């Protein structure tokens, strides 16, 4: 089992257990490149109420040995009316490097909601700083336009195998903190149309014009499957 697969499976298992998720959509993803499925789209649903509720978790795996791709993405979405950030992990291996994208996606503008920022993100400052001290870690090539949809505590990097394995502890810390926010709630942002902001942010975050990886996904899966995956992330 590859390191990204193991990390993704462990993270998803922890989410299922902690949030009592139930299985929903589970479909193979196919490509003209292979007679066998090259991936899997899973959607799990949460049950709870209020800020403790998790709307759904979307997990997408793409494993294509012929092009050296081993990619596993998890997005855990809180409800449209919740201020609790979304959780995301993207764990990838290519022939040249491993890569990771880890973040809690803000539901409000951080610059104007200091109490929210302090509660949701300050506890991640030290874990993020420690992660960047690992040998073999380098910043991934993500532009400021794309970064604007995420948080300043986003970890987006390339890593050697040893460094990637050690990043598992960082993932555990981010996930543990996020699960605590789910339980305790976050400071009331007040005055923010959370559902409208979330819809607009997700439209941008998962736009091919902002994140060109969607063009690669479409080349691999075709328009219909690519849009189905994107649709689960947008809704």
N, C-alpha and C positions, 0 to 999 in steps of 0.2 A: 504494500500500500504506500502510495506517495505521501510526502509530508503535507501537501495541500489537502489531499483527500482525508488524511487522518485528522488534521486540524478542523476541517469543515465538519466532518462527521461528529467529532467530539463536541464542537460548539453547538451543532444542531441538536444533539442528544440533550445537552444541558438546557437548551431553550425548551424543548419538549417537556422535560421533567419539571422545570421550574414554573412553566406557564400552563401546564396541563393542556398542551396543544392537541388538536385532533386532525387526523389526515384528511385532506380534501383532494385537490387535483394532484395526480401523479402520472405524468405522461412521458414517453420517450421522445427524444429529439433526434431527428434523422437528417442525413446529408447525402447529396449525390456523391460525396467522396468515399462513402463506405456503405457496404450492404448491411452492416450492423448499426444500431443506434450510436450516435456520437455524444449523446447527452441525456439529461433528465431535468424536467421541470416539476417541482413539487410546491404545493401551496398547503400550508397548515393553518388552522384557525384557532383563535383563542376564545376563551369564555369569560368572564369577569365583567365588572361594571365600572363606570366612572374612569378616573385616571389609571386605575389598576388594570384596565382592559387592554389587551393586545388585539388589534384587528386581524392581522395575519402575518405569517412568515413565508417569504418566497425564497426558495433555494433552487439555484440553477447550476448544474454541472455540465461542463463540456470537456470531454477527454478524447483527443484525436492524436494517437501516437504517430501517425504518418506525417503530421506537421509539427509534432513535438508540443502539443497544447494539452495542458492539464489545469483546468480553471474551475474554481468553485466559489460561487457568490451566494451570500445570505443577506437578505434584508428583512428585518423584523420591524413591522410598522405598527405604531400606536394609532388609535382612531383619529378621524379627521378633526374632532373637537378637543383632542387632548394636547396639552403642552409638553408632554414627555417626549424627548427626542426619539427619533428612529435609531435603531442599531444596524450597522452594516459591517460585514467582513467579506473581503474578496481575497482569496488565497490562490496563487498561480505558480506553476512551474513551467519553464520553457527550457530548451536545451542549453541556453546561455545563462540563465539566472532564475531565481525565485522572486516573487513579488507579492506585496500585500497592500491592501487598502483597508483601513480600520477607522471607524469614526462613529460618533453619535451625532446624527444630523439635526441641527437646531430647528425648532418649530417657531421661533420668534427671532427678531433682530437683536443680536447680543449686545450691540453697542448701546441700546436704549433700555436694556433690561438687565441691570447689573446683578440683582439678587438671583435671577434665573441663571445668569452666567456663572456666578459663584457656586451655586448649588450643583449645577449640571457638569461643569467643566473644570473648575479649580482642582478637584481631587485627582484629575488626570494629568496634571502638570508634571509631577515627578515621574510617574510611569512613562510618559512620553519622552522626557529628558533621558531617562535611563535607557530606553530603547535605542535612542540615537547614539549611545556610547558603544553599541555592539560593533565589533570588528566585522567588516564585510557588508555593512549597511550603507546604502547611498540613496539620495532622493530620487524618486521617479520623475519622469518628464511629464508633469501635469501643469498646465498653464493657469494663470491667475483667474481667468474667466470661469474655468471649471471649479477651481478652489472656492470661488465666491458662493457656491451652492452648499458648501460643507462647513465644517467648523475649523477654527485655528488649531484645534487639538487633533486634527486628522493625521494619522500616520499613513503615508503613501510612499512606498519605498521599493527598492530592489535589494536583494539580499543573497549572500552565499547560503549554501545548505545549512551550515552550522548556525549562522545568525538567524535564519528563518525558523529553525527549530526552537531557538531560545525566545523568539517572539511569541511563542505560545503563551508564555507567562503574561505578556502584555495584553494579549487577547483576553485571557482569563480575567485580568484586572478590569479592563474596559467593560466586559460583559457583566462581571459582578457588580460594578458600580451602576450600570444601566438597570439591572434587575432590582437593585435597591431603590432606584428612582421610581420604578414601576410600583413598588410596594408603598413607598412613602409619599409619592407625588412630588411636584415641583412648585416653586413660588408662582402664584397667579400672575400671568403677564399683563392682564388687564388691557382692554382696548384693542387687542389683536384679534382679527377674524382668522382664527386658527385654521379652519377648513379651507378658506379661500387662499391663504398664504401657502398652505401645504400643497394644494393642487397646483398653484403656479410654480412653486419651487420644484415639484416633481416633474412638471412639464419640461422645465429647463434641464434638470439633472439628468433625465433620461432621454434627452433630445439628441439625435445624431449630429445636429449642428454644434452641440456643446461637447459631447463625448463621442469622438470618431470610432470608438470600439464597436458601436452599433453597425457601422458599415461592414466591419469584419464579421460580425455575427450574422448579418444578412447574407454575406457571400457564402458563409458556411451552411446556414440553415435554410436560406430562401426567405422571401418576403413574408409569407404567411406565418411561419413558425417564429420568426424574429419579432413580428408584431404581436404575436400571442404572448411571448415572454415580456415584451415591453409593456403590453397592456396590463399584465398582472402587477407590474411595478407602478404603473400610473394610477390604477384604480384603488 
